[in-house]
């Protein structure tokens, strides 16, 4: 049961272009590996995404510059990945991973830190309207069931309210599905199920049966609800032709020196003790420091792509068939580009990652042609599908809490090892998991205290 909306996508998505008008995108040149780096840093920062660069900036601001940022890719940005899409001479720069600023600012209230960086570095964005610019379809083509959609919005609002009431009453967490049942929201028709998918699965990339009722409500409130510490209910899509990562590359350029950055360097193993931390790269190079801040995604840690010595038991290891479509061929975005993209999440996204692009394209076009039964849909002139789950540098696009996860479990997740190896990134934040990779204060404060003695 597909939707079309003028909003951004999450998790895995498929990009399709049918016709395009000329654009002249700019693309930052990738950085080369720097071999003239610090050989005896006091701090290793493992990962050059937002969390890693902000950790480096924070240490720099505290006067601690003896650190080394280690990044597997040829450029900074982490899951902020962009690429040129379209046929030669008819291309635009689009985002494959993070591409939105969720929750911005109301008046003089608190601003989303990512918004602050975007403003500072003049990032070009466009408001994405998730709810008021909507067209609905069913298996017979266009069909108006916005009443059911509005009911799903109300149900999700009531779901978050009911979750909040459980905490002061010391009630245990449970699944979102149980939460929906307790507020008597039980979708039965295909349309109602599609609306619930849009409100929940599309946001959290997993089903209500797989997700924590309380944690998912925290994620919503701490982002969008200004009465609960959130920023605003607005969403901004990055359409900057330098790429969304420009904001973190621009920030790094203000303080990071060549000797503090090692690119094209994938960490294979990490050995830690009371004396310090040693990271071994895939090429056998060993990097040692007094402390390390690890910002890899939770999926990388769960898939054992990095070996720990001693071993660290870190984390436990047909819904949604191309249901939510967005168009970029709109005024304010990339008008005339002919670009649309569709989201897949959870188990279905893992399934199609194993398929060849040609088969995925056939499936996508089959759904699109069913949405427009009286229109001839041609084969696309360009097609792209990023495989986040199978990429060993990421193992997924962002984290989501399972049901019945107590806050103490999350504290254990981000606990330091030997007070030498620290974990950071979006999965380590209780408030902003999945949305903002800025959980930094505790590791930086501790390292600052120890190195300042």
Backbone torsions as a table, in degrees:
resi	resn	phi	psi	omega
1	UNK	NA	90.3	-170.5
2	UNK	-80.8	156.4	170.5
3	UNK	-119.6	156.7	164.5
4	UNK	-121.9	133.7	176.9
5	UNK	-149.2	166.3	-178.8
6	UNK	-97.4	47.9	-176.3
7	UNK	-121.8	174.1	-178.1
8	UNK	-84.5	174.9	-178.8
9	UNK	-116.5	161.2	177.0
10	UNK	-127.6	169.0	178.0
11	UNK	57.7	-133.0	-178.3
12	UNK	-94.3	141.9	176.4
13	UNK	-144.3	160.5	-178.6
14	UNK	-114.2	129.6	179.9
15	UNK	-103.6	132.5	-179.4
16	UNK	-134.0	131.5	176.9
17	UNK	-121.8	134.2	-178.4
18	UNK	-107.9	-37.4	173.3
19	UNK	-157.0	157.3	-172.9
20	UNK	-148.2	154.3	172.2
21	UNK	-102.1	155.8	-174.9
22	UNK	-64.2	137.9	171.8
23	UNK	-130.4	160.3	177.8
24	UNK	-127.4	74.5	-177.4
25	UNK	-72.0	154.3	173.5
26	UNK	-109.5	147.8	-177.3
27	UNK	-136.7	129.0	-179.9
28	UNK	-68.5	138.4	178.7
29	UNK	-70.6	135.2	179.0
30	UNK	-65.3	148.6	179.1
31	UNK	-84.3	144.3	178.7
32	UNK	-85.2	161.0	176.5
33	UNK	-66.7	135.3	-178.2
34	UNK	-105.1	116.8	-179.1
35	UNK	-90.1	-12.1	-179.4
36	UNK	-92.3	59.1	-174.7
37	UNK	-101.7	171.4	175.2
38	UNK	-60.6	129.1	-178.1
39	UNK	-92.7	-22.4	-179.1
40	UNK	-132.7	63.8	-178.9
41	UNK	-71.7	153.4	173.9
42	UNK	-79.9	-28.4	-177.6
43	UNK	-133.0	130.2	169.2
44	UNK	-98.1	129.2	173.8
45	UNK	-110.2	108.8	-172.2
46	UNK	-95.4	103.9	-177.9
47	UNK	119.0	127.4	-177.5
48	UNK	-107.7	35.0	173.5
49	UNK	-86.7	-161.1	-177.6
50	UNK	-61.4	-47.4	-178.3
51	UNK	-61.2	-42.3	-179.4
52	UNK	-64.6	-44.4	-178.2
53	UNK	-70.6	-37.8	177.6
54	UNK	-68.5	-34.6	173.8
55	UNK	-61.6	-44.5	178.5
56	UNK	-62.8	-43.4	179.4
57	UNK	-61.8	-41.4	-178.4
58	UNK	-65.2	-42.4	175.7
59	UNK	-61.8	-42.7	178.9
60	UNK	-59.7	-43.0	-179.8
61	UNK	-64.9	-24.7	177.9
62	UNK	-90.9	6.1	178.0
63	UNK	83.3	12.8	179.7
64	UNK	-105.2	98.0	-175.9
65	UNK	-108.5	4.0	179.9
66	UNK	-89.0	65.1	-179.7
67	UNK	-133.0	161.9	178.7
68	UNK	-133.7	124.1	175.5
69	UNK	-90.9	125.9	-178.7
70	UNK	-113.8	121.2	-176.2
71	UNK	-129.0	134.5	-177.1
72	UNK	-73.7	-32.1	-176.8
73	UNK	-85.7	178.0	-179.1
74	UNK	-87.7	2.3	-180.0
75	UNK	-150.9	162.2	177.5
76	UNK	-79.3	160.5	175.7
77	UNK	135.5	-24.7	180.0
78	UNK	60.7	-124.5	-179.7
79	UNK	-80.1	4.9	166.8
80	UNK	-85.2	90.7	-175.9
81	UNK	-121.7	129.2	179.0
82	UNK	-123.0	164.6	176.9
83	UNK	-158.0	164.0	177.8
84	UNK	-89.4	125.1	-176.4
85	UNK	-117.5	137.6	179.1
86	UNK	124.5	-177.0	177.6
87	UNK	-87.7	155.1	-179.1
88	UNK	-51.9	132.5	-177.1
89	UNK	84.2	-3.7	-176.1
90	UNK	-140.3	50.3	-170.6
91	UNK	-118.6	154.6	171.0
92	UNK	-132.5	155.1	175.2
93	UNK	-86.9	121.1	179.9
94	UNK	-121.8	163.0	-178.9
95	UNK	-98.1	136.7	176.2
96	UNK	-94.0	-27.3	-177.3
97	UNK	-118.4	-121.4	177.6
98	UNK	-57.1	130.4	179.7
99	UNK	-145.8	13.4	-175.4
100	UNK	-135.8	158.1	166.2
101	UNK	-113.6	108.9	-175.7
102	UNK	-100.2	117.8	-172.3
103	UNK	82.2	119.7	-173.9
104	UNK	-115.2	-90.1	-179.1
105	UNK	-167.8	143.6	174.7
106	UNK	-114.9	115.3	178.9
107	UNK	56.6	-127.1	178.5
108	UNK	-95.8	14.9	-179.4
109	UNK	-71.5	-179.2	-178.8
110	UNK	-61.6	140.4	180.0
111	UNK	-102.8	141.6	171.6
112	UNK	-56.3	128.2	-179.0
113	UNK	-57.4	-31.6	177.7
114	UNK	-69.0	-36.7	175.8
115	UNK	-63.0	-40.6	178.4
116	UNK	-59.5	-43.8	177.5
117	UNK	-65.6	-40.3	-179.7
118	UNK	-62.6	-41.9	178.1
119	UNK	-65.6	-43.3	-177.6
120	UNK	-60.3	-38.0	-175.1
121	UNK	-105.6	18.9	171.7
122	UNK	53.8	46.5	178.4
123	UNK	-72.8	135.7	177.9
124	UNK	-84.6	122.4	-179.5
125	UNK	-132.8	167.6	177.2
126	UNK	-141.4	138.2	179.1
127	UNK	-62.2	130.5	174.6
128	UNK	-104.5	118.9	-178.6
129	UNK	-96.1	103.7	-174.7
130	UNK	-74.0	-25.2	-166.6
131	UNK	-121.9	-26.7	-173.5
132	UNK	-99.0	-5.7	177.8
133	UNK	-120.6	80.9	-166.3
134	UNK	-135.5	135.4	171.0
135	UNK	-127.0	133.8	-176.4
136	UNK	-111.2	149.9	-178.4
137	UNK	-136.4	155.3	167.9
138	UNK	-129.4	-165.3	-174.0
139	UNK	-66.6	-13.7	179.4
140	UNK	-100.6	4.6	-178.6
141	UNK	112.8	-152.3	-176.7
142	UNK	-65.3	132.9	-179.3
143	UNK	-150.9	133.0	-176.5
144	UNK	-88.7	107.3	171.7
145	UNK	-131.6	45.3	178.8
146	UNK	-67.4	-24.2	175.6
147	UNK	-62.7	-43.5	176.8
148	UNK	-64.4	-36.5	179.2
149	UNK	-64.8	-44.1	178.6
150	UNK	-64.0	-34.2	175.2
151	UNK	-63.5	-38.5	178.1
152	UNK	-66.4	-36.7	176.0
153	UNK	-61.9	-46.5	179.3
154	UNK	-62.0	-39.9	-179.6
155	UNK	-64.0	-40.8	179.7
156	UNK	-66.7	-39.7	176.5
157	UNK	-59.8	-46.7	179.1
158	UNK	-65.1	-32.5	178.3
159	UNK	-61.6	-46.0	-179.1
160	UNK	-68.6	-36.1	177.9
161	UNK	-64.4	-45.4	-178.8
162	UNK	-65.5	-34.4	177.7
163	UNK	-64.6	-41.5	179.6
164	UNK	-61.9	-32.0	-179.4
165	UNK	-72.0	-18.4	-178.0
166	UNK	-75.2	-29.7	-172.8
167	UNK	-67.4	-52.6	179.8
168	UNK	-65.6	-20.4	178.9
169	UNK	-91.4	5.8	177.2
170	UNK	57.5	36.4	176.8
171	UNK	-89.0	145.1	-175.1
172	UNK	-72.7	157.6	174.2
173	UNK	-74.0	156.3	175.5
174	UNK	-149.5	-170.7	-178.4
175	UNK	-76.6	157.4	174.2
176	UNK	-61.8	-34.6	178.3
177	UNK	-60.3	-42.5	176.2
178	UNK	-63.0	-40.0	177.4
179	UNK	-59.8	-45.4	176.9
180	UNK	-59.0	-41.6	-179.3
181	UNK	-64.5	-39.4	-178.3
182	UNK	-68.4	-23.9	175.1
183	UNK	-98.4	11.5	175.5
184	UNK	63.8	38.0	173.3
185	UNK	-107.0	105.8	-175.0
186	UNK	-133.6	87.0	-178.7
187	UNK	-61.2	135.9	-177.3
188	UNK	-120.0	-38.1	-178.2
189	UNK	-87.5	164.0	178.2
190	UNK	-60.4	-37.6	179.7
191	UNK	-65.8	-44.7	179.7
192	UNK	-63.6	-38.4	178.3
193	UNK	-66.5	-38.3	178.0
194	UNK	-64.3	-39.6	179.8
195	UNK	-66.4	-40.6	176.9
196	UNK	-64.5	-40.0	177.0
197	UNK	-57.6	-45.8	-178.9
198	UNK	-59.4	-43.0	-176.3
199	UNK	-74.1	-31.9	-174.9
200	UNK	-115.4	-65.4	-174.3
201	UNK	-55.9	-41.7	-177.4
202	UNK	-64.2	-28.6	179.4
203	UNK	-81.8	-44.5	-171.0
204	UNK	-104.0	-6.4	175.5
205	UNK	66.8	10.9	171.8
206	UNK	-141.5	168.3	-174.9
207	UNK	-80.1	163.8	173.4
208	UNK	-59.2	-30.0	178.7
209	UNK	-68.8	-23.9	-176.2
210	UNK	-97.8	-7.3	-166.8
211	UNK	-113.7	150.3	177.7
212	UNK	-74.5	129.6	179.3
213	UNK	-65.5	-50.4	-176.4
214	UNK	-69.0	-46.4	-176.2
215	UNK	-65.3	-39.6	179.1
216	UNK	-65.2	-33.4	177.3
217	UNK	-70.8	-38.3	173.2
218	UNK	-57.3	-47.5	-179.0
219	UNK	-56.9	-39.0	178.8
220	UNK	-70.5	-49.4	-174.2
221	UNK	-66.5	-42.9	-177.0
222	UNK	-73.0	-8.4	177.4
223	UNK	-103.0	-48.3	-168.8
224	UNK	-107.2	-28.3	-171.3
225	UNK	-92.7	107.7	-176.6
226	UNK	-67.4	-19.6	177.8
227	UNK	-78.3	-11.7	-179.7
228	UNK	-122.7	27.0	177.2
229	UNK	91.6	5.8	179.1
230	UNK	-81.5	179.8	-174.3
231	UNK	-101.4	-52.6	176.8
232	UNK	-177.5	173.9	178.3
233	UNK	-98.4	17.4	178.6
234	UNK	-90.0	154.0	176.1
235	UNK	-132.2	132.6	179.5
236	UNK	-115.2	128.8	176.1
237	UNK	-94.7	130.4	176.1
238	UNK	-75.4	122.3	173.2
239	UNK	-119.2	19.7	-178.1
240	UNK	-67.9	127.8	-176.6
241	UNK	-77.3	-0.7	169.2
242	UNK	-90.0	-8.9	-176.6
243	UNK	95.4	149.3	178.9
244	UNK	-59.1	-32.6	-177.8
245	UNK	-67.1	-8.0	178.6
246	UNK	-57.0	-33.5	-177.2
247	UNK	-67.0	-34.1	179.9
248	UNK	-85.7	-31.2	175.1
249	UNK	-66.7	-40.0	177.6
250	UNK	-64.8	-37.7	177.8
251	UNK	-65.8	-44.4	-179.5
252	UNK	-63.0	-35.6	-177.5
253	UNK	-63.8	-18.5	-177.6
254	UNK	-79.5	-19.0	-175.6
255	UNK	-142.6	-24.9	-172.8
256	UNK	-79.0	129.9	178.6
257	UNK	-100.9	166.3	-178.1
258	UNK	-59.7	-37.8	-176.2
259	UNK	-74.8	-9.0	179.4
260	UNK	-98.4	7.9	-174.0
261	UNK	-134.8	128.7	176.4
262	UNK	-124.3	108.2	-179.1
263	UNK	-96.0	172.9	177.9
264	UNK	52.1	40.5	-173.3
265	UNK	-135.1	101.9	-177.7
266	UNK	-92.0	129.4	179.4
267	UNK	-80.3	128.5	178.5
268	UNK	-99.2	-39.7	-177.7
269	UNK	-148.2	157.0	179.5
270	UNK	-133.4	124.0	176.4
271	UNK	-111.5	129.4	-177.5
272	UNK	-132.9	151.1	178.5
273	UNK	-154.2	-174.6	177.0
274	UNK	-68.8	-14.5	-177.6
275	UNK	-94.6	-20.1	-178.4
276	UNK	158.3	-163.3	-174.7
277	UNK	-134.3	138.7	173.6
278	UNK	-126.3	124.4	176.4
279	UNK	-105.4	130.1	177.9
280	UNK	-106.8	127.8	-179.7
281	UNK	-84.1	167.5	-178.6
282	UNK	-63.7	-23.2	179.0
283	UNK	-89.0	5.5	178.0
284	UNK	94.5	-10.7	178.7
285	UNK	-62.7	136.1	178.5
286	UNK	-109.7	132.8	178.3
287	UNK	-121.1	123.1	-176.9
288	UNK	-118.6	148.6	179.3
289	UNK	-156.6	166.7	175.9
290	UNK	-68.7	-36.9	-177.1
291	UNK	-140.0	160.1	174.5
292	UNK	-141.3	141.4	172.6
293	UNK	-113.1	116.1	-175.6
294	UNK	-100.9	122.0	-175.8
295	UNK	-115.5	17.0	-179.3
296	UNK	-63.0	155.7	179.5
297	UNK	-66.9	155.7	179.9
298	UNK	-60.4	-34.6	179.6
299	UNK	-62.0	-37.3	177.7
300	UNK	-62.9	-43.0	-179.7
301	UNK	-67.4	-38.8	-179.4
302	UNK	-68.8	-29.5	-176.2
303	UNK	-91.4	7.0	177.5
304	UNK	58.8	31.0	175.5
305	UNK	-71.0	-21.6	175.2
306	UNK	-117.3	126.7	179.4
307	UNK	-89.5	136.0	178.4
308	UNK	-109.5	139.6	176.3
309	UNK	-133.7	112.6	0.6
310	UNK	-65.4	161.4	-178.8
311	UNK	-59.0	134.8	177.6
312	UNK	-116.2	112.4	176.4
313	UNK	-75.1	96.6	-164.2
314	UNK	-89.7	-44.5	-175.9
315	UNK	-162.7	147.4	173.9
316	UNK	-64.3	136.5	177.3
317	UNK	-79.6	NA	NA
318	UNK	NA	13.0	173.6
319	UNK	-81.6	131.1	175.0
320	UNK	88.6	60.4	178.7
321	UNK	-94.2	88.9	179.5
322	UNK	51.5	55.7	-171.4
323	UNK	-88.9	-27.3	-173.6
324	UNK	-119.5	118.0	-178.8
325	UNK	-112.5	145.6	174.3
326	UNK	-131.0	145.7	178.1
327	UNK	-106.6	136.1	171.2
328	UNK	-101.3	-0.9	179.5
329	UNK	-86.9	64.9	-175.4
330	UNK	-140.3	153.1	177.2
331	UNK	-59.4	131.6	-178.7
332	UNK	95.4	-17.9	177.0
333	UNK	-108.2	-106.9	177.4
334	UNK	-126.4	68.3	-176.5
335	UNK	-58.7	131.7	-179.9
336	UNK	87.1	0.0	-175.9
337	UNK	-79.2	-25.4	-177.1
338	UNK	72.6	19.0	-175.3
339	UNK	-96.2	130.0	169.6
340	UNK	-128.7	155.5	173.9
341	UNK	-143.5	153.2	-171.3
342	UNK	-130.8	144.1	-175.6
343	UNK	-99.9	141.7	166.3
344	UNK	-129.7	148.1	-173.9
345	UNK	-136.5	167.3	169.8
346	UNK	57.1	-141.1	-176.1
347	UNK	-61.0	-34.4	-178.5
348	UNK	-66.4	-36.8	179.2
349	UNK	-65.8	-36.9	176.7
350	UNK	-65.6	-37.9	179.8
351	UNK	-59.9	-49.6	-172.5
352	UNK	-77.1	-16.5	174.8
353	UNK	-62.9	-24.7	-180.0
354	UNK	-83.3	-5.8	-177.3
355	UNK	-93.4	153.8	172.8
356	UNK	-71.0	154.6	-179.3
357	UNK	-55.3	-36.6	-177.5
358	UNK	-61.9	-38.9	179.4
359	UNK	-72.1	-39.5	177.2
360	UNK	-62.2	-43.3	178.9
361	UNK	-59.8	-41.3	178.8
362	UNK	-62.6	-41.7	179.3
363	UNK	-64.4	-45.2	-179.3
364	UNK	-60.8	-47.3	-179.4
365	UNK	-65.6	-32.4	176.8
366	UNK	-61.7	-42.3	177.6
367	UNK	-67.2	-44.3	-178.2
368	UNK	-63.0	-40.5	179.9
369	UNK	-69.1	-29.6	175.0
370	UNK	-70.4	-30.2	177.8
371	UNK	-70.2	-30.6	-178.5
372	UNK	-124.3	71.3	-173.2
373	UNK	-65.4	-21.7	-177.7
374	UNK	-102.9	13.3	-179.3
375	UNK	-123.1	137.9	175.8
376	UNK	-80.3	114.3	179.6
377	UNK	-97.5	113.2	-178.7
378	UNK	-77.7	167.5	170.5
379	UNK	-65.6	146.2	-177.6
380	UNK	-72.4	154.9	175.4
381	UNK	-85.1	-14.4	175.8
382	UNK	-151.7	147.8	-176.6
383	UNK	-149.1	138.9	178.4
384	UNK	-149.4	138.2	177.2
385	UNK	-136.6	110.6	178.5
386	UNK	-81.9	138.8	-178.2
387	UNK	-106.9	85.2	-175.6
388	UNK	-71.3	-39.6	-174.6
389	UNK	-66.6	-38.4	-176.9
390	UNK	-87.1	-4.9	178.4
391	UNK	-78.8	116.3	-176.0
392	UNK	-65.3	-12.6	177.1
393	UNK	-82.5	-13.5	-174.0
394	UNK	-133.4	-47.6	-178.1
395	UNK	56.4	41.4	179.6
396	UNK	129.2	165.3	-174.5
397	UNK	-93.8	-31.7	174.0
398	UNK	-168.0	170.9	-172.6
399	UNK	-92.4	158.4	173.9
400	UNK	-145.8	138.8	-177.5
401	UNK	-80.9	135.5	173.3
402	UNK	-76.5	168.4	-179.7
403	UNK	-67.4	155.0	176.2
404	UNK	61.3	30.8	175.5
405	UNK	-93.0	111.8	179.3
406	UNK	-76.2	158.4	179.6
407	UNK	-60.8	-31.3	177.3
408	UNK	-64.9	-32.4	176.3
409	UNK	-62.2	-40.5	-178.6
410	UNK	-69.6	-35.5	175.5
411	UNK	-62.0	-40.0	177.8
412	UNK	-65.1	-36.0	-178.5
413	UNK	-59.4	-39.2	-176.2
414	UNK	-101.9	11.5	-177.3
415	UNK	-65.5	143.7	178.4
416	UNK	-70.2	153.4	174.0
417	UNK	-106.6	114.9	179.4
418	UNK	60.8	17.7	-176.4
419	UNK	56.0	26.2	177.9
420	UNK	-120.4	-40.6	-179.4
421	UNK	-105.5	121.2	-176.3
422	UNK	-117.7	151.2	-177.4
423	UNK	-113.6	139.5	-178.8
424	UNK	-143.3	174.2	-179.4
425	UNK	115.8	176.6	-171.8
426	UNK	-62.6	-35.1	-177.3
427	UNK	-66.9	-19.5	-177.7
428	UNK	-89.3	-3.5	-178.6
429	UNK	-95.7	126.0	178.1
430	UNK	-70.6	-32.5	-178.1
431	UNK	-85.2	-42.4	-166.0
432	UNK	-118.8	25.1	177.9
433	UNK	-57.2	140.4	-179.9
434	UNK	83.6	-15.3	-171.4
435	UNK	-121.9	-44.2	-173.8
436	UNK	-135.4	124.1	-175.8
437	UNK	-89.1	47.0	-171.0
438	UNK	-116.1	31.1	174.2
439	UNK	-80.7	99.2	-170.0
440	UNK	-135.1	-24.2	-163.1
441	UNK	-59.3	-46.4	-174.5
442	UNK	-64.6	-52.5	179.9
443	UNK	-61.5	-39.8	-178.6
444	UNK	-68.4	-41.3	179.3
445	UNK	-62.1	-43.3	-178.6
446	UNK	-65.4	-47.7	-178.9
447	UNK	-63.4	-40.0	178.0
448	UNK	-60.5	-43.5	-179.5
449	UNK	-62.8	-45.2	-176.8
450	UNK	-69.3	-42.0	-175.9
451	UNK	-80.1	-13.6	-180.0
452	UNK	-89.2	-10.1	-178.5
453	UNK	-70.7	NA	NA
